[in-house]
Amino acid sequence: MEKLKIADFHQDTLNPLLVKILNRPELNHAEGRAYQIPRDGIKKLDLIFSSVYRRIGDDMKSVATEGSREKQEPIKGDLDKMIDYYRDTDDFRIIEKPEDLKLKSPDKANVVLHLEGGDIITDPGVIDELYARGLRSIQPLYSHDNQIGGGASGDKNRGLTPLGRELIDKMIEREMIIDTSHANRKTAQDILDRVRNYSKVAATHTGFGEKERFITPELLKEIAARGGVVGFCPAKPFFPTLKEYIEGLKNASDLTGSAENLAVGSDFGGLDAEHLYEELDEVGKLSIIADKLSEEGNFSDEEIAKIMYGNIERIVKELK
């Protein structure tokens, strides 16, 4: 039997290293999460969507709706350093086009660079800059409201702004993957309305529930109808137990009519220890999900292969 391939649709790969990379001691909150993404565990993965993200304070959140390039420049500078780290170290191979997936090395992780939170995108030219630097996936919101739209922890009535519509159009022009995670439901719906039949749409790490942060059955079905992919997060804030996580994937499959649009987005590196399942606390153990999908979810081997890797591979193969 061919080895099962595994992809992680969302991982905060560099989070535990940010003090070192950015020389910012105040970002030490994630240093204790290094065990979630050990080097040996990363080597077990065939593809990772690795975030370009750093935590910001209330001062920066409060000005995010302004869309000021000057005010965002310090954050953009830090994110540029993170991109440099991904590109310059020997640990990663940056996937920019489908052909890159064919290149294999036991010492390098295949990563799609994913901007988590679009506060720095103050005009369409920034998207061109990010694309030129190798980013192929953008999550416009990170919980707070910004110049693009409404975040899951912000004003639930705030939708996609005029600038936000212009920026979504630019992402489509560049044929990037557009991630609705962390947007409020109005903004997520506005994004889907804006992209129309564009297939490279996603919610890379989400769950079911009443919070604005979670995907609704309706949004799930809309992403699936466009050919996009939804990654469900195996962690307690999203699904209290691993059993409920598998039930969530089964429910999602029933809602969409197939396993064609489902994936796993771990969010490892971005979670505290109490949020993790005892039996699944680092990326090297993601294969446990495949076992549970078979044993408890009654998914076929073909469906499991798609959830664990194939559906993410499909959307990456649509990159230009």
N, C-alpha and C positions, 0 to 999 in steps of 0.2 A: 504493500500500500504506500502511495506517495506521501511524503511528510506533509503534515498539515501546516500551511503557511498562516502566520499570525500578523495582523496589523493593529496598531493602536491609533485611533482616530483623533485622540487628543492627549498630549503628555506635556507636562511642564518640565522638560528635560533638564534645563539649566537652572531651575529655581534654587536648588541647594548650593549652587556655585556662584550666585550673584555677588556675594561679598567679595570674592576673589576676582571675578571678571570685571566688575564695575568699581571695585574699591570703595564700596559703600557699606560700612558696618551696620547701618540702620536696616539693611535688607537681610538680616541674619535669621529672620523668622522661619525660613525654610531649610536652614542648614541641617536640622534634625530629620529631614525627610529623605536624605540621600539613600537610605536603605530601601526606599520604594522603587528606585530606578538604578539598581546596581549594574555595573558594566556587564557582568555575566548575564544578567537578566535582559538587558538591552540586546545582547547578541542573539538572543532567542527570537527576536522579532524581525520580521521581514520588511516592515515598513512602519514608519512613525510620523504622525503629524506633530511636529515639535514646536511649541509656542515660542514666539518672540514677545515677551511680556515681563514687566516688572511692576510690583505693587506701587501704588501712588498714594499720597496722603489726601486728606480732606481739602487741603489748599488747592491742589491740582484738580480734584473732582469738581470743585466749586466754579472753576473757570473753564471747564471742558466745553460748555455750550457755546462759548465765545468763538471757538475755532481760530484762535490766535496762534499763528506760526511762531511768533516771538516767544510766547509763554510756553509753548510746547517744545521748544528747541532743546532744553536740557533733557527731557524724557526721550526725545528722538535721538539725541546723542547717545544715551545709554542703550537704546534699542539697536542702534547701529553697531555698538560694541558687541552686543550679543550676536548679531549677524556675522560680524567678523570672527567671533569665536567659533561659531558653527562652521564657517568656511575655512578657517585657518588651522584648526586642530586636525589630528589624524583620525579622530573618532567617528566622523560623519561624512557621508556622501550626500550632497544636496540633490534632490530630485527636482528637476526643472521641466522635463519633457518626458513623454512616455518611454523613449529609448533608454533613458537613464535607469529604468527598472531592470533592464537586462544585465547591467553591470553588477557583479557580485564580488564581495571581499569579506572574508571572515572577521576582519578587524575593523570594518566600518559599518555603521548603521545607516540604512537608507532613510533619509528624513525629508519630508516636505515642510518647508518653513512656513509657519502659520502666525500671522499677526493677531494677537488676542487683545482686542480693544483698539478702536480706530481714532482715538483722540488726536493723534499726531497727523491725521490725514486732513489737513486744513484746506487743501485744494487738490484738483485732479492730478496735478504734476507730482504730488507725493506718491500717488499710486504708481506712476511711471518709474519713479526712483526705487520704490520697493520691488517692483517687478525686475528692474535691471539688476538688483542685488540678489535676486533668486527667490523672492517670496512668491508663492503661487496660491496662497489661501489667506483670506481676510475675514476676521470676525469684527464687524463694525462697532459693536457695543461691548462694554464690560460692566454690567450692572448699573452704573450711574448714567445719567443722561449726558449726552455730548452733542457736538455740532451735527451729528448724523441723524440722531433719533433718540428714542427713549430706552433707558436701561431697565432691567427687571426690578431693580431696587429704587428706581426713580419715579417719575410721573407716569402712571400707567396709561394716561390719556395722550401722552406725547408720541407722535408718530414720526415717520420719516420726514425730515426737513427738506426744503428746496435744495440745499447743498447736498444733503444725503441722497436725494434722487440723482443728482449729477454725479456723485461719487459711485453709486451703484451702477450707473450707466458706464462709467469708466472701467469698473471692475469687469463688467461684461465685455467691453471692448477688448480688454486684455485677456479675456477668457479665463479669469481666475475663479477659484472656488469661493463661494460666498456663504459664510456661516452665520446662522441666525441665533446661535447660543448667546445667552445673557441679555438678549434684547427683551423688552416687554412684548406682550402678545400683539399689541397694535403695530409696533414697529416691525415685528417679524412678519405679520400679515402684509404690511405695506411693502416690505422687501420682496415678498413672493409675488405680490401684484405687479411690482415694477419689473421683475425679471421675466414675467410672462411664462413662456415655455422653455426658458433657459434651464439646462439640465444640471449645471454644476452648482447646485444649492445644497446646503447641508445644515444639520444641527449636530455638531461633532460630539458634544457631551451633554446629555440631558437625561430627564426621567419623566415619569408621569406624576401629577399631583396638582394641587390647587394653586401653588405659588406661580407668580408671573415667570419665574425662572424655568419652570417645567413646560414641556411641549404639550399641547392639547391634541386629542385625537384628530381634530380637523386640520391642524397645522401639519401633523405627521402625514396625513393622507395627501395634503397639497404638495409637500416635498416629494413624496413617493410618486405622485402623478406626473411630476416633471422629470422623473428619473434620478432625483437626488438621493442622498443617503443620510440616515439619522443614526448617530452613535449614542448608545445608552451606557450610562456610567455605573460601573459596579462598585458602588459605595453607599454607605448608610444614609447620607442626606438625600439620595435619590431613590434608593430601594433599601428598606431596613435590614433585609437579609439577602443572602445569595439566592435562596429559594425564590424570594419575591422578585429578584432581578430576572431570573430565568422565566418566571411567570410574566414579567413585564415584556420581555422579548416575544414570548408566545402571544400575548395580547396584541402587541404591535404587528406581528405577522398576521394575526386574524383581521386586524383593522385594515391593513393594506392589501390583504389577499395573497401575500407571498413573503418570502424572506429576501427578496431582491433589493430591498432598500434599507436594510438594518446592518448595524456594525457595533463594535465595541470602542468606546472612548474612555480610557481609564481615569484621566485627570491625575494620575500619579505624579508626585512632585508638587502638587497643588493642594493636597489633602492632609489634614492632621491625623495622627495615629488613631484617634477614637472614631474616625470616619470609615476606617477600613474593616473589611471582614477578616476575621481571624485566619480563615483558610486562604485568603487572597489578599496579601499585603504588599506584593511587589510585582513588577511587570513580568518577571520570569515565570510567574504562576498563571498567566492568562490562559494557558491551555486548559486549566481547570474548567473554564467556562465552556469550552468545546465538549468536555466530558459531560457536564451537567445539561447542556443543550440536548445531548443524545439521551441521557438517562432519565431526565425529568421533563424535558420539553418535547420529547418525541420528534425532534427535527431529524431529517435525513442527513446522511453524510454530505450530500451535495449542498443542502441548505446550510449546514454548519460551515462548510468551506467558504461559502459566500459571506456569511456573517462575520467570520473570523478574519477574512482577507479579501475575498473576491469582489465584494461590492465597493470597497475602498479602492482596490486596484482599478476597477472599471472607471471610477470618476477621475482618477489620476491619469488614466490613459486618454482622457478627453482633453488634457492640457495641451496647449500649443507652444 
